[in-house]
C-alpha cells in the first residue's frame, strides 16, 4: 500500500516539494548567477534539502526500531517513506543533469544506479531497507558540508568571503568525507557482504537483488574514494605551491 501525505502519495508529493525548491533556487535565490553555476547551485540547494534530512530520518529509523531487525527484515512504513523521499530527490536531480549537463555521464550513471537500488528495495523486494538506510546515512551525513563547500567553490573567484570559506572548509570536509565514505562505508559493506554471502538474506532478498546491490554500492564507494583522494592530492599540491612562492 502506498504511503501518503494529506492523501497525496508520498513519492509525487516529495517530487513536487523538491521541484518547487529547485525552481525557487533557480529563479529567485541564484537568478544573478552565471549560466553554468546557476543550475549547479540550484542542484546544490535541493541536495541540501535532501541530504541532512535523509541522514536524520535514516538514523532515527534505525534507532527507533523496538525489535532487532536484520539486513533482510521487511521494510516498515517509515523506511519506505525515506526511500521514496530519496527516490524523488535523485529522480529530479537526474532530470537536472539530463537537461543541463547531459555529457556528465558519471553523475548520470551514479543517479541511475542509486535509483535502481532504492526502487528495487522499495517496490520489488520489499525487504532490506535497514541496510540500505545505514548506507544512506553514511553517504548523506556529509551532504550539508559538501554542498556549502561546493557553493563556496563556485563563488571563490569573485568573492573573498567565499574563497576564505572554501579554504577553511576544504581540509575539514575532506577529513569528514574520508572518514564516512572511505572508512565507515567500506567497513559496513564488509559486514553486509558477509551477511549476504552466508545466505541469511535468502529467499527474502533474492540473490539477483543483493548481488546487484553490492556491485552498484561497491562501485559507488570506490568512485567516492578516488574522488576524495584526488581532492587531497590537489589540496596538498596547492599548499606546496603556496609555500614555494
N, C-alpha and C positions, 0 to 999 in steps of 0.2 A: 504493500500500500504506500502511495506517495506521501511524503511529508508536505505540510502546508504552513503558510504564514498568512493569517487572516483569510483563510480559504483559498489562497493562491499557492499552487505548488512551489516548493522552495527553490527548485532549480531555476525556473524562469524569473522568480522574484529576486533571487540573488543576482542573476544575469542583468536584470533591469537596474538594480542598485549600482552594480559596477559600471554599467554603461552610462548612467547618469553622472557618476563620479568622473569617468573619463571625459565626457562631453563638457562638464563644468571645468575640468582642468584645462582642456584644450581651448575652449572658447573664452574662459574668464581668467583663470589663475596664470596660465602661461601664454596668453594671447600676444604678448610683445616679444616672445622668444623667437629665434630664427626657425626656418622651415625644417631643419634637421632635428634640433633639440626639442622643439615644441611637442611633437608626438612622442618622443622618447621620455620627456618629462611627464607627460600625461600617463604614459605606461607606468612610470615610477609611482605616481600617485595612487593608481589602483593597486599596485603591488604593496604600497604602504597600508592601504585599506585591508588587503587580504592577509599579508604575511603575519604581522603580530597578532591579528585576530585569530587566524588559523592555529598559530602556535599555542595561544592561550586556551582556545577551545579543545585542542588536541590533548594538552596535558591535563586539563580538567576532566576530559572524558576518561583518560587513563587512570587518574587518581580517584575518581568518584565511584568507580565500579565496586560494589559491595562483594561481588564474587571474585574468584581468582581466574580471570579469563586466560585462555591460551592464545597462541598466534593463529589458531584455527576456529576460534569461537564465532558464533553467529554475530553479524553486525546488529547493534542496537539502534534505536531511533536517533540518538544524538550522534552516533558515529556516521550514520547515513546522511544526516544533515550537514556534518562537517565535510564529508566527501562531496556533497552537492555544492556546498559553498566554494570549495576549491575547484570543482569542475567548471562552475560558472566563471570563475576568475580566469582559469587557464584557457577556456574557450574564447573569451573576449580578447585576452592578450594574444592568442593565436591569430585572431582576425586582425588585430593591430599590426602584427608582423607581416601577414599576408598582404595587407593594404599598403603599408608604408615601407617595409623592408623585406620584400619577397626574396631577395638574394641572401638573406641571413639564414642560411639553411640549418646551421647548428641549433639556433634557438627554436626554429620551427619544428625540427625533429625532436628537440627536448620537450616541447609542449605537447606534441602528438604522443610521445612515449608516456609522458605523465598522465595525459588524458586516458590513454589505454589502461594504465594500471588502476586509476581511480574509477573509471566507468565499469570495467570488468568486476572489480571488487564490489561496487555498489549495485550494479544491475544484473550481473550474470552469476557470480559466485555466491554473493550474499554472506560471505564469511571472510575472516582475515583482516578486518579493518583495524583491529587492535595494533597489529604490527605496522600496517600502513600509516597509522596516525602517529606512531612513535617516529617513523621516518619523516613524516610531515613536520612534526615538531622540530626535529634536528635540522631540517632544511630551512624552515621559516623563522626560527628563532633569531637568525642573523639578518633577516629581511629588512627590518627597520633601519638598522645601522647601514646596511648595504645601499639602500635607496637614498638615504641622506648623503652618503659618500658619493653616490653616482650623480645626484643633483648638483652637489658642490663641484664635481669634476667638470660638469657642463659649463659652469659659470666662472671657473677659476681664472680663465684668461681675461675676463672683463671685470671681475670683482676681487679686490684684495681680501675682503672678508671671506668670500667663497674659497679663495686659494689657501687662506690660513686654516679654514675649517677642513679642507681636503687634506692638507699636510698633517693636521692634528689627528684626523680620523684614520688615515691610511694604515699606519702600523698597528693601531688598536683593532681596527676592523679585520686586518689580515690575521692577527692572532685569534680573534674571536671566531672567524670563519674557519681557520685551520683546526681549531680545537673541535668544533662541532662537525664540520664536513670532512676533515682529514683524519680525525682520530675516533670520535664517538660514533660517527656514521659507519665506518668500516667495522668497528668493534661490534656494533649491534647487528650488522649484516652477517658477520661470522656466526653470532649466536642464532640468528634467524635461519641461516643456511643449514646449521646443524639440526635444527628442529625440522625443517622441511625434508632434509635428506634422510632423517630417521623414519619417515613415513607417517609421522604422527598427524600430519595435516590431512592425509587422505582418508576417506574419499570426500570429506567436506570441501577441501580445496583440491580440485583436480590437478594432476601433475602438470598438464599443459599450462595451467594458470600460474602455479608457483614458480615453475621453471622460467616462464617468460617474465614474470615479475622480477625474479632475481637477476636475470640478464639485463633487463632495462635499468634497474636500480644500480647495479654494479657499474654499468657504463656511465650512468649519470654521476655517480660518486667519483669515478676515475677522471672524468672530464672536469669536475669541480676541483679536484686535487691539482690537476695540471694548470687550471686557470689561476688558482691562488699561488701556485708555485711560480708562475710567470710574473705575477704581481710582486712577489717577494724579490725576484731577480731584478725587476725594474726598479723597485724601491732601493735596493742595495746599490745598484749601478748609479742611480741619481745621487745618493749620499756620497759615493766615492767621487763623483764628478764635482760636487759642490765643495768637497774638501780640497780638491786639486786646483780650484780656481783661486 
